[in-house]
Amino acid sequence: MTPALSRRRLLCAACALPLTALVGCSKEEGGAALAPAEIQAATTCELDGMMLAEYGGPKAQVHYAGLAAPVFFCDTVEMFSALLRPEQQRTVRAAFVQDMGKADWDQPRGHWFDAKAGFFVVGSRRHGSMGPTIASFAAGADAHTFAERWGGKVLRFAEVRPEMADLRGGAAHDAKM
């Protein structure tokens, strides 16, 4: 083997190592099933820094590619606003919301499920941390029962439109601010 050929192979191998690492990361990120994280006492909202544990109503978390930990939202309206904005460019690995058919509305803990599989009640009289909210449910029957009691329309994840995730006036509904 000639010295030039050996150097060429060495350079090719050196260039290939970072690419191999990137491919390995993407397979690990894309192939592994993500699990929702639990809200801790110090968990804050991505948009406004509010402490999630201090507010009622459905919460959300989004796992973005390239981030080790999820970002949390103190309200599902904020999650939909972030995900449905045309300028949203980050790759979403997973989005989880709380099943309000099982979680305590005033102090929701646990009961996370894949947001894309859920049922959402838009336009109810029930408020979340930032006022009017989009209630999340894993089961359609629970969403319909909620809508009968509190009003609103039951939609699937893909049916929620950007204009339904209106963040204007949220602070006006927050008695703790």
N, C-alpha and C positions, 0 to 999 in steps of 0.2 A: 504494500500500500504506500502511495506517495505521501509526503508530508502535506501537500496542498489538499489532497482528498481527506486526510485525517482532520485537518483544521476545518474544512467545509462541514464534515459530519459533526464535529464538536460544536460548531456555530449553529447548525440546524437543530441539534439536540438541545442546546441552550435556549434557543428561541421557542422550541416546542414545549418546554417545561411550564412557562406561565400559561400558555394556551390550555395545556392539559389540566392545570389547576382550575382555570376558569370553567372548563367543561365539567369537571368534577363537582364544582360548587353548584352549577346550574342544575345538574342532575340531582344533587342532594336537596336543593331548594324545591325543585319541581316535583321530585319523586316522593319525598317524605310527606306523610299526612301531618298537617299542622294541628295542634291542639290549642284550644282557647286558653288564655291566661286568666287568672282570677284577679279581681279587684282587691288591692291592698289598701290600708288606711291612707297611705301617701300617694295613691294613684291619682294622677291629674289628667284633665282633658287636654287633648292636642290643640284645640282651638283657643281656649280661654284660660287654661290653667286652673279651672275649678276642681276641687277635691270631689271625686266621684262618689265616695262613700257618704257624703253629706247631703245627697239629693236623691229623691225618688224618681221613678219612671225608668223606662228601658234604657239600657246602656249599650254601647257598641265598641268593638275593637277591630282594627284592620291591621293585617300583617302585610307589610310591604317588602318586596324583594330588596335585599341589601341591608335590611335592618334586623338585628337580632331579636328585638322585643317589639311587640305590637304597639300601635298608638291607640289610645282610648278616646272615646267621645262620651260626654255626659248625657247625650241624647241621640236617639236614632236619626233625628232630623239633621243633626250635624254630620253624621256619617253619610247620609244620602247626599247632603250638600257637597261634601268633599269628594265623593265618588262620582257624582253626576255632573260636576263642573266640566265644561269643555276644555279647560286648561289643565285638568288632572292628567298628569303624564307618568306618575309612578306606577310601577307594575304591582298589582295587588295579588298577593299569594292566597289570601283568605280573608273573609270578613265574617265576624260572628256577632250575633245579637242575643239578647236574653229572651227566653220564652216567658212572656208575661202571663201565660196560662198556668204557670207553675211558680214563678218568682213572686215574692211579696212586692207589690207596687211601691210601697213607701220606703222599703229598704231592700232593693233587689240584690241578691247575691246568687252567683252560680246560674245554672240552667241555660248555658250557652249552646247555640246551635248555628249551623251554617246559614248565613243571612240569605243566600241565593235560593235556599229551599223553603224559605218562610212565607208566612202570610202577614200582611201589614194592614192596620186600620188607620186610614188617613181621614182627618177631619172630625175626630171624636171630641167630646167635651172634657175628656180626661187629660190633664196636663202632666208634663214631665219636668225635668230640671229647668228647662228654658221656656216654659209655657206650652203652647200647643205642640203635641208630639205625634209621632207615627208609632203606634203600638205594634210590637213584634210578637209573633206567635209561631210555634212549630207546627201546630195543628190547625187546619182550617176551621174545624168545629169550634175551637176556643176563640178564634178571631171573630167568627160570626156571632157567638154568644156575647162577646165584648161589644161588638157593634150594635147589637140589639139593645144592650143596656146603656151604652155611652154615646151612641150615634157613630156616624162615620161610614166609610166605604172600605170593604175588604179588597185588597189588591195583592198580587204576587210581586216579588222583588222587581222583576223586569217591567212591571206596569207603573212603578213609581217614577214620576217625571220630575225634572229639576225644579219646576215651579211649585211643586208640592213640598219641597225641602226649603222653605222660606225661613231664613234666620233673622229677618228684620223684627225688631221689637222684642226679642227674647229677654233682654235685661229688664224690660218693663214688667215681666211676669215673675222675676226672681226676687222673692221677698228677703233673701239673705244678702243681697248686694247692697 
